[in-house]
Amino acid sequence: MEHAFHAVKTQIFAERVWVLDALYPFGQDGAKSRGRRVTRRDDWERIAGEHNSCDDLIVKDVVLLYFLRLKFAHPKLAEALL
């Protein structure tokens, strides 16, 4: 999930692939570190707007919520939360 979240920060395909290719989610050359070095999409820090259920969420929060819902849609992972 860490890889996907940080890859979506940019709209440049080569940068997305670079983040996704990181061997680890964290660390010196991990996905999070690489995500800090990509060209951020213009709307990353903007309010997401009326297209979402919570108007005060910014785009990066909506993206994170999407990936969390996707992750915990898997029954075994969802069970671990209970």
QUITA-V696616 format. One record per residue. RES is the residue in one small letter. PHI is phi in degrees with one decimal (999 if undefined). Layout:
# QUITA-V696616
{{RES:PHI} {RES:PHI}}
This chain:
# QUITA-V696616
{{m:999} {e:-58.2} {h:-60.8} {a:-62.6} {f:-58.2} {h:-74.4} {a:-69.2} {v:-75.1} {k:-62.6} {t:-117.3} {q:-105.2} {i:-88.4} {f:-55.5} {a:-60.9} {e:-70.0} {r:-61.3} {v:-61.5} {w:-59.0} {v:-66.6} {l:-64.4} {d:-81.1} {a:-60.7} {l:-70.4} {y:-131.9} {p:-70.7} {f:-125.2} {g:106.3} {q:-57.7} {d:-121.5} {g:-81.3} {a:-59.4} {k:-64.7} {s:-62.4} {r:-64.9} {g:-61.5} {r:-74.2} {r:-106.2} {v:-87.0} {t:-77.5} {r:-70.8} {r:-64.8} {d:-61.4} {d:-95.5} {w:-56.3} {e:-103.0} {r:-85.8} {i:-67.0} {a:-65.2} {g:93.9} {e:-75.7} {h:-78.1} {n:-122.9} {s:-71.0} {c:-118.4} {d:-66.5} {d:-90.9} {l:-79.3} {i:-90.7} {v:-53.7} {k:-62.8} {d:-70.0} {v:-64.3} {v:-63.1} {l:-61.8} {l:-60.3} {y:-59.3} {f:-67.5} {l:-65.8} {r:-63.1} {l:-63.8} {k:-61.5} {f:-88.2} {a:-75.1} {h:-72.5} {p:-54.3} {k:-67.2} {l:-70.5} {a:-63.6} {e:-63.4} {a:-65.4} {l:-76.0} {l:-83.0}}
